[in-house]
Amino acid sequence: MSEILQVIVGVFILIGAVFALIGSIGLIRLPDFFTRLHGPTKATTLGIGAMLIASTVHFTNQSGSLSVHELLITLFLFITAPITAHMLAKTALHNHLDVMKPTQGQETLKRNRDS
């Protein structure tokens, strides 16, 4: 593998690792369920996507043809992550999970609890 491709793969892996770490820290540190939901669905998904791009570049260069496996995994990840986050948020609203005071939309949550 050429030096330039090694640098590109390394940069994408580093970017992916940083985003995955930030998303994981957000999952631990944020105060309530609705804010914690953003860590894995936003930053970690972007981090895994960057690592999959690095894998695609590496294996495409190694085999000489386009590596489709990583592209399919990336497509599946980017389709399922927002859908899963939406379903989790709707379930949390349905189960009346507590939210922190500064969370926006308090009056909407109160209306949902009353009905």
Protein Blocks (a to p, Z undefined) as FASTA:
>chain_A
ZZklmmmmmmmmmmmmmmmmmmmmmmmmpmblmlmmmmmmmmmmmmmmmmmmmmmmmmmm
mnopacfklmmmmmmmmmmmmmmmmmmmmmmmmnopacdfklghklmmmmmmmZZ
